[in-house]
Amino acid sequence: MTSVYSSGFEPDPLDALDVLAFVLCPVEVFAPSGDEEERQAVEELIGPAKAEAVKRWYKAHIEGKRS
């Protein structure tokens, strides 16, 4: 499968704004074709990734405050 879109942007998992932008980004951005089956498949994959991004940011944030 070839990439439809490519960007040089690499989000910082420790930056709250980058994490927030990823979490609030609608599923349609990752499945732009409008195919409902594809959107559901992407949603199943991206949902846990968004939750993990928040967990990792929060863990790093708390550890940074302890240091």
Backbone torsions as a table, in degrees:
resi	resn	phi	psi	omega
1	MET	NA	131.9	179.0
2	THR	-93.3	151.8	-179.6
3	SER	-76.3	132.1	178.2
4	VAL	-82.6	-33.7	-177.3
5	TYR	-136.7	139.8	177.4
6	SER	-136.0	143.1	179.9
7	SER	-138.7	148.4	176.0
8	GLY	-81.5	-6.3	-179.0
9	PHE	-70.7	128.5	175.2
10	GLU	-121.3	109.4	-178.1
11	PRO	-64.0	145.0	178.5
12	ASP	-91.1	114.7	-177.7
13	PRO	-67.1	-8.4	178.3
14	LEU	-100.7	-5.6	-179.6
15	ASP	-93.9	118.1	-176.8
16	ALA	-56.6	-39.4	-179.5
17	LEU	-66.6	-39.5	177.7
18	ASP	-65.0	-43.6	179.7
19	VAL	-64.9	-44.6	179.9
20	LEU	-62.0	-42.0	178.7
21	ALA	-61.0	-41.7	178.8
22	PHE	-65.8	-46.0	-177.6
23	VAL	-64.7	-38.8	-177.7
24	LEU	-84.7	-7.9	-179.4
25	CYS	-67.8	126.5	-178.2
26	PRO	-68.4	151.1	-179.1
27	VAL	-57.0	-32.6	-178.1
28	GLU	-59.7	-23.3	177.5
29	VAL	-67.0	-34.0	-178.7
30	PHE	-90.7	-14.3	178.0
31	ALA	-136.6	70.1	-172.5
32	PRO	-74.6	-6.1	-173.3
33	SER	-69.6	-19.1	-178.3
34	GLY	87.1	-3.6	177.8
35	ASP	-72.6	117.9	-175.6
36	GLU	-60.7	-39.4	179.9
37	GLU	-64.1	-42.1	178.8
38	GLU	-65.6	-42.4	179.6
39	ARG	-60.4	-42.6	179.2
40	GLN	-65.5	-39.7	178.9
41	ALA	-64.1	-43.8	178.9
42	VAL	-64.9	-40.8	179.9
43	GLU	-61.2	-39.2	177.9
44	GLU	-63.3	-34.6	-179.7
45	LEU	-83.1	-41.4	-172.5
46	ILE	-77.9	-30.5	179.8
47	GLY	-55.6	-55.1	177.9
48	PRO	-63.5	-32.1	178.2
49	ALA	-66.5	-38.0	177.8
50	LYS	-66.1	-43.3	178.6
51	ALA	-62.2	-41.2	179.5
52	GLU	-66.1	-37.7	178.3
53	ALA	-61.2	-42.3	178.9
54	VAL	-66.4	-43.7	179.6
55	LYS	-59.8	-45.9	-179.0
56	ARG	-65.3	-41.6	178.4
57	TRP	-62.9	-45.8	-178.0
58	TYR	-62.3	-43.7	178.5
59	LYS	-60.0	-46.4	179.0
60	ALA	-64.5	-38.2	179.8
61	HIS	-63.9	-46.6	179.8
62	ILE	-65.9	-43.9	179.2
63	GLU	-63.4	-34.8	178.8
64	GLY	-67.2	-32.9	178.4
65	LYS	-72.9	-28.0	-179.5
66	ARG	-76.8	-25.4	-176.4
67	SER	-75.7	NA	NA
